[in-house]
Amino acid sequence: MQDQQPSATPASAADTTPKVTGIGGIFFFSENPEQTRDWYARNLGLEVNEWGATFESRV
């Protein structure tokens, strides 16, 4: 039987390390991006620039 090697990082340090919980996005293409940005801002309350919008999930 092989000896088990100890973890390189103590459990207490690993418990405080931030973890990635998700990555991705939703992409829409529009023939009228200005009108689409206005719709998002007006109906969803998102601050939108020429590159899109970001928001935090409340999950």
Secondary structure by P-SEA (a helix, b strand, c coil): ccccccccccaaaaaabbbbcbbbbbbbbbccaaaaaaaaaaccccccccccbbbbbcc
